[in-house]
């Protein structure tokens, strides 16, 4: 989202279905009350009044979490261009458990990504699929390839942003976005050993086959 926000032709929106997800599931996330108060709770209204609406810029980037797609007609997904961003479940869980101690496979979305990708692929409407680690290997190349796949021009401004919060950030940013607020671009990956709790390890083992399938289909960096 921060990368696409640097484009002159693009408006960005941060997880517009988050309140719908919290309202529908009853799940307790940090800042739940503030999230529910800050945005539309009815997912169908979000789809009609925001996701499918006209906006002031020709390109609109919606950062979505697939696990937010609960009790919702998903047909709208076929009306846009879908960029699937995947991440190795070990890295997801090591980060996620800093905020949510006892995650489930539904919480991290990888199974839902797999199911959605397969459904769109069967309809010949699948978008581009990319792993976050591959972007870090060669950001200019990968961002250019993503833009080409989406049929939009690549801007080198997408590679950097100011180290601060954005006005589009949701009210949940203070719980989840500490690292991105300190970043200024796509930093090279540095390996750090990761230890998972028993519950997170179980979710990791459940998630790995779905991730491996998606990674095999994904765009790869070269050079």
C-alpha positions as CSV (number, residue, x, y, z in Angstrom):
1,X,0.0,0.0,0.0
2,X,2.8,2.4,0.9
3,X,4.5,1.7,-2.4
4,X,1.4,2.3,-4.5
5,X,0.6,5.4,-2.6
6,X,3.7,7.0,-4.1
7,X,2.1,6.9,-7.6
8,X,0.6,10.2,-8.9
9,X,-2.3,8.4,-10.5
10,X,-3.4,6.2,-7.5
11,X,-5.5,6.5,-4.4
12,X,-5.0,3.9,-1.7
13,X,-7.3,2.5,1.0
14,X,-6.3,0.5,4.0
15,X,-8.3,-2.7,4.8
16,X,-11.8,-1.3,4.1
17,X,-13.4,-4.6,5.3
18,X,-11.7,-4.8,8.7
19,X,-14.7,-3.5,10.7
20,X,-17.0,-5.9,8.8
21,X,-14.7,-8.8,9.7
22,X,-14.6,-7.8,13.4
23,X,-18.4,-7.3,13.5
24,X,-19.2,-10.6,11.8
25,X,-16.8,-12.8,13.8
26,X,-16.8,-11.1,17.2
27,X,-13.0,-11.7,17.3
28,X,-11.1,-9.6,19.8
29,X,-8.3,-7.6,18.1
30,X,-6.3,-4.7,19.6
31,X,-8.3,-1.5,19.1
32,X,-11.5,-3.4,18.2
33,X,-13.8,-0.7,19.5
34,X,-12.0,2.1,17.7
35,X,-12.0,0.2,14.4
36,X,-15.7,-0.5,14.6
37,X,-16.3,3.2,15.4
38,X,-14.1,4.5,12.6
39,X,-15.5,2.8,9.5
40,X,-18.5,1.2,8.0
41,X,-19.3,-2.2,9.6
42,X,-21.6,-3.5,6.8
43,X,-19.4,-5.2,4.3
44,X,-22.0,-5.1,1.5
45,X,-22.2,-1.3,1.9
46,X,-18.4,-1.1,1.8
47,X,-18.4,-3.1,-1.5
48,X,-21.1,-0.9,-3.2
49,X,-20.1,2.5,-1.8
50,X,-16.3,2.2,-1.8
51,X,-14.9,-0.8,-3.6
52,X,-17.1,-0.5,-6.7
53,X,-17.5,3.3,-6.5
54,X,-15.8,5.9,-8.7
55,X,-12.9,7.7,-7.2
56,X,-11.0,10.9,-7.9
57,X,-7.9,9.1,-9.3
58,X,-7.9,6.7,-12.2
59,X,-6.3,3.9,-10.2
60,X,-7.5,2.7,-6.8
61,X,-5.5,0.4,-4.7
62,X,-7.4,-1.5,-1.9
63,X,-5.1,-3.3,0.6
64,X,-7.3,-6.2,1.6
65,X,-6.9,-9.2,4.0
66,X,-8.5,-12.3,2.6
67,X,-9.7,-13.5,6.0
68,X,-11.8,-10.4,6.1
69,X,-14.0,-11.9,3.4
70,X,-16.6,-13.5,5.8
71,X,-20.4,-13.7,5.2
72,X,-20.0,-11.6,2.1
73,X,-20.8,-12.0,-1.6
74,X,-17.4,-12.2,-3.2
75,X,-18.5,-11.6,-6.8
76,X,-17.0,-8.1,-6.6
77,X,-13.5,-9.6,-6.6
78,X,-13.9,-10.5,-10.2
79,X,-14.6,-6.9,-11.2
80,X,-11.1,-5.6,-10.3
81,X,-7.5,-6.6,-11.0
82,X,-6.2,-8.9,-8.2
83,X,-2.7,-8.8,-6.9
84,X,-2.1,-11.7,-4.6
85,X,0.7,-11.0,-2.1
86,X,1.9,-14.1,-0.2
87,X,4.5,-14.5,2.5
88,X,6.0,-17.6,4.0
89,X,3.9,-18.7,7.0
90,X,6.9,-18.9,9.3
91,X,7.5,-15.2,8.8
92,X,3.7,-14.4,9.0
93,X,3.3,-16.3,12.3
94,X,6.5,-14.9,13.9
95,X,5.1,-11.4,13.2
96,X,1.5,-12.1,13.9
97,X,2.0,-13.7,17.3
98,X,3.6,-10.5,18.6
99,X,0.1,-9.1,18.7
100,X,-2.2,-12.2,18.7
101,X,-0.8,-14.9,20.9
102,X,-3.0,-17.9,19.8
103,X,-3.5,-17.7,16.1
104,X,-5.5,-20.1,13.9
105,X,-5.1,-21.0,10.3
106,X,-8.1,-18.7,9.5
107,X,-6.3,-15.8,11.1
108,X,-3.4,-15.7,8.7
109,X,-5.4,-16.1,5.6
110,X,-3.2,-18.4,3.6
111,X,-5.8,-21.2,3.1
112,X,-8.3,-18.5,2.0
113,X,-5.8,-17.1,-0.4
114,X,-5.3,-20.6,-1.9
115,X,-9.1,-21.1,-2.2
116,X,-9.6,-17.7,-3.8
117,X,-6.7,-18.1,-6.2
118,X,-8.0,-21.6,-7.3
119,X,-11.5,-20.2,-7.8
120,X,-10.4,-17.2,-9.9
121,X,-8.0,-19.4,-11.9
122,X,-10.8,-21.8,-12.8
123,X,-12.7,-18.8,-14.2
124,X,-9.7,-17.5,-16.0
125,X,-9.8,-14.3,-13.9
126,X,-6.8,-14.8,-11.7
127,X,-4.5,-11.9,-11.2
128,X,-0.7,-11.7,-10.5
129,X,0.7,-13.7,-7.6
130,X,3.9,-12.6,-5.9
131,X,5.8,-13.5,-2.8
132,X,7.1,-10.7,-0.6
133,X,10.5,-12.2,-0.4
134,X,10.8,-12.2,-4.2
135,X,10.0,-8.4,-4.2
136,X,12.9,-7.9,-1.7
137,X,15.3,-9.7,-4.0
138,X,14.9,-7.1,-6.8
139,X,12.3,-4.4,-6.0
140,X,12.7,-2.4,-9.3
141,X,12.3,-5.5,-11.4
142,X,9.5,-7.0,-9.5
143,X,7.5,-3.7,-9.2
144,X,7.9,-3.2,-12.9
145,X,6.7,-6.7,-13.6
146,X,3.7,-6.2,-11.3
147,X,2.7,-3.0,-13.0
148,X,3.1,-4.6,-16.4
149,X,0.8,-7.4,-15.4
150,X,-1.8,-4.9,-14.2
151,X,-1.5,-2.9,-17.4
152,X,-0.3,0.3,-15.7
153,X,3.0,2.2,-15.9
154,X,5.8,1.7,-13.4
155,X,7.1,4.7,-11.4
156,X,10.4,4.5,-9.7
157,X,8.8,6.6,-6.9
158,X,7.1,3.3,-5.8
159,X,10.4,2.2,-4.4
160,X,10.7,4.7,-1.6
161,X,8.4,6.6,0.9
162,X,8.9,8.8,3.9
163,X,9.5,7.1,7.3
164,X,6.2,8.1,8.9
165,X,2.5,7.1,9.1
166,X,0.2,7.8,6.1
167,X,-3.2,9.6,6.4
168,X,-4.8,6.5,4.9
169,X,-3.6,4.2,7.7
170,X,-6.4,2.7,9.7
171,X,-6.8,3.4,13.4
172,X,-5.2,0.0,14.0
173,X,-1.9,1.2,12.6
174,X,-0.3,1.8,16.1
175,X,-0.7,-1.9,16.9
176,X,0.5,-3.4,13.6
177,X,2.5,-0.9,11.5
178,X,5.5,0.0,13.7
179,X,8.0,-1.5,11.2
180,X,6.5,0.1,8.1
181,X,6.4,3.5,9.8
182,X,10.2,3.2,10.3
183,X,10.8,2.1,6.8
184,X,11.7,4.2,3.7
185,X,11.5,1.5,1.1
186,X,12.1,-2.2,0.4
187,X,15.0,-3.1,2.6
188,X,17.1,-6.2,1.8
189,X,16.0,-9.3,3.7
190,X,18.1,-10.2,6.7
191,X,17.6,-13.6,8.1
192,X,16.7,-13.8,11.8
193,X,16.1,-17.2,13.5
194,X,12.4,-17.6,14.4
195,X,10.9,-19.7,17.2
196,X,7.2,-20.5,17.2
197,X,4.9,-21.3,20.1
198,X,3.3,-24.8,20.0
199,X,0.0,-23.4,18.7
200,X,1.8,-21.3,16.0
201,X,3.8,-24.3,15.0
202,X,0.6,-26.3,14.5
203,X,-0.8,-23.5,12.3
204,X,2.5,-23.3,10.4
205,X,2.4,-27.0,9.5
206,X,-1.3,-26.7,8.4
207,X,-0.5,-23.6,6.3
208,X,2.7,-24.8,4.5
209,X,1.1,-26.9,1.8
210,X,-1.1,-24.0,0.7
211,X,1.8,-21.6,0.7
212,X,4.0,-24.0,-1.3
213,X,1.3,-24.4,-4.0
214,X,0.9,-20.6,-4.3
215,X,4.7,-20.0,-4.2
216,X,5.1,-22.4,-7.1
217,X,2.6,-20.3,-9.2
218,X,4.2,-17.0,-8.2
219,X,6.3,-14.5,-10.1
220,X,10.0,-14.9,-9.4
221,X,12.8,-12.4,-9.3
222,X,15.7,-12.8,-11.7
223,X,19.3,-11.7,-11.5
